[in-house]
Amino acid sequence: MEVTLRQLRAFTALARTGGFTRAAESLHITQSALSGLIKELESQLGVRLVDRNTRRIQLSEVGREFHSVATRILRDLDGALENIDNLKRLRRGIVRIAAPQLMASTLIPEVIASFRREHPDIQVHLLDCAVENAIAQAVRGEVDVSIGPHREGLAELSADPLFDLPFMAVFPPGHPLESLKHIRWTDLVRYPLIALQGQFTDRLALDLYRMADIPAIHPSHEVAFMSTALSMVSAGLGVTAGLPYARTLVDLYGLRMRPLQDPVIRRQFFIYSRLHASPPPATQAFVRHLHEHVGTRDWRNPE
């Protein structure tokens, strides 16, 4: 038994209007086509749903019972189709994103604000956390997308390149580094260095050794978040190194940010999502907006 949606819609229209002529008009089909759909439905069900006479029609007892079922089916289906259409047209939806704490307090709020201006009905839920935790959120499927640096062993995630930026020296105004025309890594590490814990400092030390044979760096302080490092720099406890997207927070602390040379060390960040998982339309739109926003930023000359 294969009851079609066209048959159900024909039957409910007939029950609603009480006549073949008006029902056919409401469905924009001919009266004969409507009559054919009702006959097909009755034939497949093996029962009479509509009692006909020369003046009007009325539902049989079975037809009245079936009508309540058919109406509910069509109502649920139409609701589901409307919901899908709203998602597709970005009239509703939720985006769940995880980002490192520094990015979550600088770049991402700007992106969310401009995205919401274009799509006010889309909710964006931001989870700010440590770098490794941000990527892990995508691995576990707890967010739609995560942003983070390159990491090995993420075969279950797709990695969409977002940006590739050089390290910058960050120091207080009036610091001796400010008088230098070019700031080298060897200049920076002469002063107490405030660095991030874990892979950030380990990978940085390895890059410095490989690219310039600079001896192992020994931070005077290691902290969990860059905002802490910037606060300590602002208090005169040392200097640090960061990426240009932190400019708004650096400015907020009243600090200076200058390119680091000899060598130029860069970090590439990616948008991570689960491999082979189809993101909902709202997430796709947010990722496009994020790329567009980043594309407008001039991070080549952040001075």
C-alpha positions as CSV (number, residue, x, y, z in Angstrom):
1,M,0.0,0.0,0.0
2,E,1.5,3.3,-1.1
3,V,-0.5,6.3,-0.1
4,T,0.9,9.5,-1.7
5,L,1.0,13.0,-0.4
6,R,-1.0,14.2,-3.4
7,Q,-3.8,11.8,-2.4
8,L,-3.8,12.9,1.2
9,R,-3.8,16.6,0.2
10,A,-6.7,15.9,-2.2
11,F,-8.7,14.1,0.5
12,T,-8.2,16.7,3.2
13,A,-9.1,19.5,0.7
14,L,-12.3,17.7,-0.2
15,A,-13.2,17.3,3.4
16,R,-12.4,20.9,4.2
17,T,-14.4,22.4,1.3
18,G,-17.2,19.9,1.1
19,G,-17.2,19.7,-2.7
20,F,-15.1,18.6,-5.7
21,T,-15.2,21.9,-7.5
22,R,-13.9,24.1,-4.6
23,A,-11.4,21.4,-3.5
24,A,-10.0,21.2,-7.1
25,E,-9.7,25.0,-7.2
26,S,-7.9,25.2,-3.9
27,L,-5.3,22.7,-5.2
28,H,-5.1,24.3,-8.6
29,I,-6.0,21.1,-10.4
30,T,-8.9,19.9,-12.5
31,Q,-12.0,18.4,-10.9
32,S,-11.4,15.1,-12.8
33,A,-7.8,15.0,-11.5
34,L,-9.1,15.4,-7.9
35,S,-11.7,12.7,-8.4
36,G,-9.0,10.4,-9.7
37,L,-6.8,11.0,-6.7
38,I,-9.7,10.2,-4.3
39,K,-10.6,7.0,-6.2
40,E,-6.9,5.9,-6.1
41,L,-6.8,6.5,-2.3
42,E,-10.0,4.6,-1.7
43,S,-8.8,1.8,-3.9
44,Q,-5.5,1.5,-2.1
45,L,-7.1,1.6,1.3
46,G,-9.9,-0.8,0.3
47,V,-12.6,1.3,1.9
48,R,-15.0,4.1,0.9
49,L,-13.9,7.4,2.4
50,V,-16.4,9.7,0.7
51,D,-20.2,9.3,0.3
52,R,-21.3,11.1,-2.9
53,N,-24.7,12.3,-4.1
54,T,-25.8,14.7,-6.7
55,R,-25.7,17.7,-4.4
56,R,-22.9,17.3,-1.9
57,I,-20.4,14.9,-0.5
58,Q,-19.8,13.8,3.1
59,L,-17.2,11.6,4.7
60,S,-18.0,8.1,5.6
61,E,-17.4,6.9,9.2
62,V,-14.1,5.5,8.1
63,G,-13.4,8.7,6.2
64,R,-14.0,10.9,9.3
65,E,-11.5,8.8,11.3
66,F,-9.0,8.8,8.5
67,H,-9.3,12.5,8.1
68,S,-8.0,13.3,11.6
69,V,-5.0,11.1,10.9
70,A,-4.3,12.5,7.5
71,T,-4.7,16.1,8.8
72,R,-2.2,15.4,11.6
73,I,0.3,13.8,9.1
74,L,0.1,16.8,6.8
75,R,0.4,19.3,9.6
76,D,3.5,17.6,11.0
77,L,5.0,17.4,7.5
78,D,4.3,21.0,6.6
79,G,5.8,22.1,9.9
80,A,8.9,20.1,9.3
81,L,9.2,21.5,5.7
82,E,8.7,25.0,7.0
83,N,11.4,24.4,9.6
84,I,13.8,23.2,7.0
85,D,13.0,26.2,4.8
86,N,13.7,28.6,7.7
87,L,17.0,26.9,8.4
88,K,17.9,27.0,4.7
89,R,17.0,30.7,4.4
90,L,18.8,31.5,7.7
91,R,15.6,32.6,9.4
92,R,16.5,30.4,12.3
93,G,19.5,28.3,13.5
94,I,22.2,27.9,16.0
95,V,26.0,28.1,15.5
96,R,28.2,26.5,18.2
97,I,31.9,27.6,18.0
98,A,34.9,27.0,20.2
99,A,37.9,29.4,20.1
100,P,41.0,30.0,22.1
101,Q,40.5,32.4,24.9
102,L,42.5,35.2,23.3
103,M,40.7,34.9,20.0
104,A,37.4,34.7,21.8
105,S,38.1,38.0,23.4
106,T,39.4,39.8,20.3
107,L,38.5,38.6,16.8
108,I,35.5,36.4,17.3
109,P,33.2,38.9,19.1
110,E,33.7,41.3,16.1
111,V,32.7,38.5,13.7
112,I,29.6,37.5,15.8
113,A,28.4,41.1,16.0
114,S,28.7,41.7,12.2
115,F,27.2,38.3,11.5
116,R,24.2,39.0,13.8
117,R,23.6,42.3,12.0
118,E,23.1,40.4,8.8
119,H,21.3,37.4,10.3
120,P,19.6,38.5,13.5
121,D,17.6,35.3,13.8
122,I,20.7,33.1,14.1
123,Q,22.0,32.3,17.5
124,V,25.8,32.0,17.9
125,H,27.1,30.2,21.0
126,L,30.8,30.9,21.7
127,L,32.8,28.6,24.0
128,D,36.1,30.2,25.1
129,C,38.8,27.9,26.3
130,A,42.4,26.9,26.1
131,V,43.7,26.1,22.6
132,E,43.8,22.3,23.0
133,N,40.4,22.2,24.6
134,A,38.9,24.2,21.7
135,I,40.1,21.6,19.1
136,A,39.0,18.8,21.4
137,Q,35.5,20.2,21.4
138,A,35.2,19.6,17.6
139,V,36.7,16.1,18.0
140,R,33.9,15.2,20.5
141,G,31.2,16.9,18.3
142,E,30.3,19.3,21.1
143,V,30.6,22.3,18.8
144,D,30.0,22.7,15.1
145,V,33.4,24.3,14.4
146,S,36.6,25.1,16.4
147,I,39.4,27.5,15.6
148,G,43.0,26.6,16.4
149,P,46.5,26.2,15.2
150,H,47.9,23.3,13.2
151,R,48.0,20.1,15.2
152,E,49.1,16.6,14.2
153,G,46.9,13.5,14.5
154,L,43.5,15.1,13.8
155,A,42.4,12.6,11.1
156,E,38.8,12.8,12.2
157,L,38.6,16.6,11.5
158,S,38.7,18.6,8.4
159,A,40.9,21.7,8.5
160,D,39.9,24.8,6.6
161,P,42.8,27.4,6.6
162,L,41.7,30.7,8.2
163,F,44.9,32.8,8.4
164,D,48.7,32.6,8.5
165,L,50.3,35.3,10.7
166,P,53.7,36.3,12.0
167,F,54.7,36.6,15.7
168,M,54.9,40.1,17.1
169,A,56.8,41.5,20.1
170,V,54.6,43.0,22.8
171,F,56.1,45.4,25.3
172,P,55.1,48.5,27.4
173,P,55.5,52.0,26.0
174,G,59.0,53.5,26.6
175,H,60.6,50.0,26.7
176,P,64.1,49.8,25.2
177,L,62.7,47.6,22.4
178,E,60.7,50.6,21.2
179,S,63.8,52.4,20.0
180,L,64.9,49.6,17.7
181,K,64.3,50.0,14.0
182,H,63.9,46.2,13.7
183,I,63.2,43.8,16.6
184,R,64.9,40.4,16.4
185,W,64.1,37.4,18.6
186,T,67.5,37.8,20.2
187,D,66.5,41.3,21.2
188,L,63.3,40.1,22.7
189,V,64.7,37.2,24.8
190,R,67.2,39.5,26.5
191,Y,64.3,40.6,28.7
192,P,62.1,38.6,31.1
193,L,59.8,36.7,28.8
194,I,56.2,35.9,29.7
195,A,55.0,32.9,27.6
196,L,52.1,30.6,27.4
197,Q,52.2,27.1,28.9
198,G,52.4,23.9,27.0
199,Q,52.8,23.5,23.2
200,F,52.8,27.2,22.6
201,T,56.3,27.7,24.2
202,D,57.6,24.2,23.2
203,R,56.8,24.7,19.5
204,L,58.2,28.3,19.6
205,A,61.5,27.2,21.2
206,L,61.8,24.4,18.6
207,D,61.2,26.8,15.7
208,L,63.7,29.3,17.0
209,Y,66.3,26.6,17.4
210,R,65.7,25.2,13.9
211,M,65.5,28.5,12.0
212,A,68.0,30.6,13.8
213,D,69.9,28.4,16.2
214,I,68.7,30.5,19.1
215,P,69.4,28.7,22.4
216,A,66.4,27.4,24.3
217,I,64.3,30.1,25.7
218,H,63.6,30.2,29.4
219,P,60.4,32.2,30.2
220,S,60.4,34.1,33.5
221,H,56.7,33.3,33.7
222,E,54.4,30.8,32.0
223,V,50.7,31.4,32.1
224,A,47.6,29.8,30.7
225,F,46.1,32.7,28.9
226,M,47.5,35.5,26.8
227,S,45.3,38.0,28.6
228,T,47.2,37.2,31.7
229,A,50.5,37.6,29.9
230,L,49.4,41.0,28.6
231,S,48.4,42.1,32.0
232,M,51.8,41.2,33.4
233,V,53.5,43.0,30.6
234,S,51.4,46.1,31.3
235,A,52.5,45.8,35.0
236,G,56.2,46.0,33.8
237,L,57.0,42.3,34.6
238,G,58.4,41.5,31.2
239,V,57.6,41.2,27.5
240,T,55.8,38.6,25.4
241,A,55.1,37.5,21.9
242,G,51.7,37.2,20.2
243,L,49.9,37.2,16.9
244,P,48.4,40.3,15.2
245,Y,44.8,39.4,15.8
246,A,45.4,40.3,19.5
247,R,45.8,43.9,18.5
248,T,42.6,45.1,20.1
249,L,43.5,43.6,23.4
250,V,47.1,44.9,23.2
251,D,45.8,48.4,22.6
252,L,43.3,48.0,25.5
253,Y,46.3,47.4,27.8
254,G,48.1,50.4,26.3
255,L,51.0,48.2,25.0
256,R,53.1,48.3,21.9
257,M,53.1,45.6,19.2
258,R,55.9,45.3,16.6
259,P,57.0,42.6,14.1
260,L,59.7,40.1,15.2
261,Q,62.4,39.3,12.7
262,D,65.5,37.0,12.3
263,P,63.6,34.7,12.0
264,V,60.0,35.5,11.0
265,I,58.0,32.8,12.7
266,R,54.4,32.3,11.6
267,R,51.4,30.4,12.9
268,Q,48.6,29.1,10.7
269,F,45.1,28.8,12.2
270,F,42.4,26.6,10.9
271,I,38.6,26.2,11.2
272,Y,38.1,22.6,12.4
273,S,35.0,20.6,11.9
274,R,34.1,16.9,12.0
275,L,35.1,15.1,8.8
276,H,32.2,13.8,6.6
277,A,29.6,15.7,8.8
278,S,27.4,18.1,6.9
279,P,27.2,21.4,8.7
280,P,23.8,23.1,9.0
281,P,23.2,26.2,6.8
282,A,23.7,28.6,9.7
283,T,27.1,27.2,10.4
284,Q,28.1,27.3,6.7
285,A,27.0,31.0,6.6
286,F,29.0,31.8,9.7
287,V,32.1,30.2,8.4
288,R,31.8,32.2,5.1
289,H,31.3,35.4,7.1
290,L,34.4,34.6,9.2
291,H,36.5,34.2,6.1
292,E,35.2,37.4,4.7
293,H,35.8,39.3,7.9
294,V,39.4,38.0,8.2
295,G,39.9,38.9,4.5
296,T,39.2,42.5,5.3
297,R,41.9,42.8,8.0
298,D,45.3,44.2,7.1
299,W,47.5,42.1,9.3
300,R,50.5,42.5,7.0
301,N,51.4,45.9,8.5
302,P,50.0,45.8,12.0
303,E,52.1,48.7,13.3
